[in-house]
Amino acid sequence: MKVKVLTLFPQMFSPMNESLMKTAQEKGILEFSTYDFRDFAINKHGHVDDYPYGGGAGMLLRPEPIVECLESLSLNDKTPIILVDPIGKPFTQSMAQEWATKEELVFICGHYEGFDERIRSYVTEEVSLGDYVLTNGELPTMVMIDATVRLIPEVVGNAESIVSESFQDHLLEYPQYTRPQNFRGQEVPDVLLSGHHERIDQWRKKESFKRTAKRRPDILTNRSLSIEEEQWLEEFNNSTQI
C-alpha cells in the first residue's frame, strides 16, 4: 500500500518510522511519503493561508497550494483522497477495514482555522478522529494510518490477535489474563485454566458482550442481537453486577 500525506509539518511523522509502521515499510508492505504543500505556496514567503472573506477569527488554508500539490501526485481515479477535518464523519474500525483493501491512500492534514471550502471538491472523503479539535491534522492522520495499515495481511505477526481485538466484531474486547495466576488475591477465572476451548470461547464471547453493554451501550443500539445475546442482555440488566 502507498500512503501519501499532504502536510505542513512532515517532521511530525517520525513515529511512522517506529514499531509496526517501520516493520511494514521494511517488509515492503507500506510505502509512506509526506509532501509539504508549502512548497506550492503562492508567494516567496511561503504563505499558504489567508484571512476569511466576510471576516471572522483565524486564517484559512488557501486552495492553490493543496490542489496543486495533489495534482503533482498523478493519482488515479480510484485513490481515496481523505481530508482530515473536525467536521468530517467519525473515523471507525469499519472505515479502517475498507481503507486497508486499497492500493493507495492520500491524506490532507488541516491547520489554522480550517480549509477554503473549494478544497473539498477535490477530496473523496472528509473524516474526523472524534468530536474534539486538535492543533492540526497530523496527529489524527497518524492514528488513522496506524489503525488501517495494521489490518493489512502480514503487518501484524499474529493475525489471530486482530480478529479478537475491540471493535472487530463491533464489541469491546473480553478481559484477558496472564501470569501470575493469583495477584494480590485476584484470581484468574477458572474457565481460562480449564483447557476446555469451547467453554473458554463461550466465556470470552459473553464477557465481551457484557463489557460492551456496561461500558459502551451505544455500540449495541444499532446491533442486530442474536437470541443468545438478547438472553445475556436480559441477564445483565437484571443483575446488580453490571
C-alpha positions as CSV (number, residue, x, y, z in Angstrom):
1,M,0.0,0.0,0.0
2,K,1.1,3.5,-0.8
3,V,0.2,6.2,1.8
4,K,0.8,9.8,0.8
5,V,0.3,12.7,3.3
6,L,0.0,16.4,2.4
7,T,1.2,18.3,5.4
8,L,2.8,21.5,6.6
9,F,4.8,19.5,9.2
10,P,6.5,16.5,7.7
11,Q,8.8,16.2,10.7
12,M,5.8,15.3,12.9
13,F,5.6,11.9,11.2
14,S,8.7,10.4,12.8
15,P,6.5,7.8,14.6
16,M,5.9,6.3,11.2
17,N,9.5,5.0,11.4
18,E,8.8,3.1,14.6
19,S,7.1,-0.1,15.7
20,L,4.7,-1.8,13.3
21,M,4.8,1.0,10.8
22,K,8.6,0.7,10.5
23,T,8.2,-3.1,10.1
24,A,5.6,-2.7,7.4
25,Q,7.9,-0.4,5.4
26,E,10.9,-2.8,5.9
27,K,8.8,-5.6,4.5
28,G,7.8,-3.6,1.5
29,I,4.1,-3.7,2.5
30,L,3.9,0.0,3.2
31,E,5.3,2.9,1.1
32,F,4.9,6.0,3.2
33,S,5.6,9.6,1.8
34,T,4.9,13.1,3.0
35,Y,4.5,16.2,0.8
36,D,4.9,19.7,2.2
37,F,2.3,21.7,0.4
38,R,4.1,24.8,1.5
39,D,6.4,24.0,-1.5
40,F,3.4,25.1,-3.6
41,A,2.9,28.4,-1.7
42,I,1.5,31.3,-3.6
43,N,4.5,33.6,-2.9
44,K,8.1,33.6,-2.0
45,H,7.3,34.0,1.7
46,G,5.7,30.6,1.8
47,H,2.2,31.7,2.7
48,V,-0.5,29.0,2.4
49,D,-3.2,30.7,4.4
50,D,-5.2,34.0,4.2
51,Y,-8.0,35.9,6.0
52,P,-11.6,34.6,5.5
53,Y,-13.9,36.6,3.3
54,G,-16.7,38.1,5.4
55,G,-14.4,38.4,8.4
56,G,-14.0,36.1,11.4
57,A,-11.4,34.7,13.6
58,G,-8.3,32.8,12.4
59,M,-6.9,32.0,9.0
60,L,-7.9,29.6,6.3
61,L,-5.8,27.4,4.1
62,R,-5.9,28.6,0.5
63,P,-6.9,26.2,-2.2
64,E,-3.9,26.7,-4.6
65,P,-1.1,25.0,-2.5
66,I,-3.1,22.0,-1.6
67,V,-4.8,21.4,-5.0
68,E,-1.5,21.9,-6.9
69,C,0.3,19.5,-4.6
70,L,-2.5,17.0,-5.1
71,E,-2.2,17.4,-8.9
72,S,1.5,16.8,-8.8
73,L,1.0,13.3,-7.4
74,S,-0.6,11.9,-10.6
75,L,-3.2,9.9,-8.7
76,N,-5.6,7.5,-10.4
77,D,-9.4,7.9,-10.1
78,K,-9.7,5.1,-7.6
79,T,-7.4,6.6,-4.9
80,P,-9.3,7.8,-1.8
81,I,-8.3,11.4,-1.0
82,I,-9.1,11.9,2.7
83,L,-9.5,15.4,4.2
84,V,-8.8,15.2,7.9
85,D,-11.2,17.7,9.4
86,P,-13.2,18.0,12.6
87,I,-16.5,18.4,10.6
88,G,-16.0,15.1,8.8
89,K,-17.6,11.8,9.6
90,P,-16.2,10.0,12.6
91,F,-13.4,7.5,12.0
92,T,-14.3,3.9,12.7
93,Q,-12.8,0.4,12.6
94,S,-15.0,-0.4,9.6
95,M,-13.5,2.6,7.8
96,A,-10.0,1.3,8.6
97,Q,-11.0,-2.2,7.2
98,E,-12.2,-0.6,4.0
99,W,-9.1,1.5,3.5
100,A,-6.9,-1.5,4.2
101,T,-8.0,-3.0,1.0
102,K,-6.9,-0.1,-1.1
103,E,-3.6,0.2,-3.1
104,E,-3.1,3.8,-2.3
105,L,-4.4,6.4,0.2
106,V,-3.9,10.2,0.3
107,F,-4.5,12.2,3.5
108,I,-4.7,16.0,3.7
109,C,-3.8,17.5,7.1
110,G,-5.5,20.6,8.1
111,H,-4.2,23.6,10.1
112,Y,-5.2,27.1,11.2
113,E,-9.0,27.8,11.3
114,G,-9.8,25.4,8.5
115,F,-9.9,25.0,4.7
116,D,-11.2,27.1,1.9
117,E,-14.5,25.4,1.0
118,R,-13.4,24.8,-2.6
119,I,-10.7,22.3,-1.5
120,R,-13.5,19.9,-0.6
121,S,-14.4,19.4,-4.3
122,Y,-11.1,17.7,-4.7
123,V,-11.4,15.1,-2.0
124,T,-13.4,11.8,-1.8
125,E,-13.9,11.7,2.0
126,E,-13.9,14.0,5.0
127,V,-13.0,12.3,8.2
128,S,-12.7,13.3,11.8
129,L,-11.0,11.4,14.6
130,G,-13.7,12.4,17.1
131,D,-15.8,15.2,18.5
132,Y,-13.0,17.5,19.6
133,V,-10.5,19.8,18.0
134,L,-6.7,19.4,17.8
135,T,-4.0,21.9,16.9
136,N,-3.6,20.3,13.4
137,G,-4.4,17.2,11.4
138,E,-1.1,15.4,11.7
139,L,-1.9,13.5,14.9
140,P,-5.3,12.2,13.8
141,T,-3.8,11.3,10.4
142,M,-1.2,9.1,12.1
143,V,-3.8,7.4,14.2
144,M,-5.9,6.6,11.1
145,I,-2.9,5.3,9.2
146,D,-1.8,3.1,12.0
147,A,-5.3,1.7,12.5
148,T,-5.5,1.0,8.8
149,V,-2.1,-0.4,8.0
150,R,-2.1,-2.9,10.8
151,L,-5.1,-4.6,9.2
152,I,-3.1,-5.4,6.0
153,P,-2.1,-9.1,5.9
154,E,1.4,-9.8,7.2
155,V,1.8,-6.5,9.0
156,V,0.8,-7.9,12.4
157,G,2.7,-11.1,13.1
158,N,-0.2,-13.0,14.7
159,A,-3.3,-12.4,12.5
160,E,-5.5,-14.1,15.1
161,S,-4.9,-11.2,17.5
162,I,-6.6,-8.8,15.1
163,V,-9.7,-10.9,14.9
164,S,-10.2,-10.7,18.7
165,E,-9.5,-7.0,19.1
166,S,-12.0,-4.5,20.3
167,F,-14.4,-3.3,17.6
168,Q,-13.5,-6.0,15.1
169,D,-16.9,-7.7,15.9
170,H,-18.4,-4.3,16.9
171,L,-17.9,-5.2,20.5
172,L,-15.3,-4.4,23.2
173,E,-12.5,-7.0,23.8
174,Y,-13.1,-9.5,26.5
175,P,-10.9,-9.5,29.7
176,Q,-7.5,-11.1,29.4
177,Y,-5.1,-12.5,31.9
178,T,-1.5,-13.8,32.1
179,R,0.8,-15.0,34.9
180,P,0.7,-14.9,37.9
181,Q,-2.4,-17.0,38.5
182,N,-3.0,-15.1,41.8
183,F,-2.1,-11.4,42.0
184,R,-2.7,-9.9,45.5
185,G,-5.8,-12.0,46.0
186,Q,-7.2,-11.6,42.5
187,E,-7.5,-14.9,40.7
188,V,-7.6,-15.8,37.0
189,P,-11.1,-17.1,36.2
190,D,-11.2,-20.9,36.4
191,V,-12.6,-21.3,32.9
192,L,-9.4,-19.9,31.4
193,L,-7.4,-22.6,33.2
194,S,-9.7,-25.5,32.2
195,G,-8.2,-26.2,28.8
196,H,-11.7,-26.6,27.5
197,H,-11.6,-24.4,24.4
198,E,-15.3,-24.4,23.7
199,R,-16.1,-23.2,27.2
200,I,-13.3,-20.6,27.0
201,D,-14.6,-19.3,23.7
202,Q,-18.1,-19.0,25.1
203,W,-16.9,-17.2,28.2
204,R,-15.0,-14.8,26.1
205,K,-18.0,-14.0,23.8
206,K,-20.2,-13.4,26.8
207,E,-17.7,-11.3,28.7
208,S,-17.1,-9.2,25.5
209,F,-20.8,-8.6,25.2
210,K,-21.1,-7.9,28.9
211,R,-18.3,-5.4,28.8
212,T,-19.8,-3.6,25.8
213,A,-23.2,-3.5,27.5
214,K,-21.7,-2.0,30.6
215,R,-19.2,0.5,29.2
216,R,-20.4,1.3,25.7
217,P,-24.2,0.5,25.4
218,D,-24.3,2.9,22.5
219,I,-22.5,0.3,20.4
220,L,-25.4,-2.1,20.9
221,T,-28.0,0.4,19.8
222,N,-27.8,-0.5,16.1
223,R,-26.6,-4.1,16.5
224,S,-28.8,-6.9,15.5
225,L,-28.7,-9.1,18.6
226,S,-28.7,-12.9,18.4
227,I,-31.1,-14.8,20.6
228,E,-28.2,-15.7,22.8
229,E,-27.1,-12.0,23.1
230,E,-30.7,-11.0,23.9
231,Q,-30.7,-13.5,26.8
232,W,-27.3,-12.2,28.0
233,L,-28.6,-8.6,27.9
234,E,-31.7,-9.5,29.9
235,E,-29.5,-11.4,32.4
236,F,-27.1,-8.4,32.7
237,N,-30.0,-5.9,33.1
238,N,-31.5,-8.0,35.9
239,S,-28.1,-8.3,37.6
240,T,-26.8,-5.9,40.2
241,Q,-23.3,-6.8,39.0
242,I,-23.5,-4.8,35.7
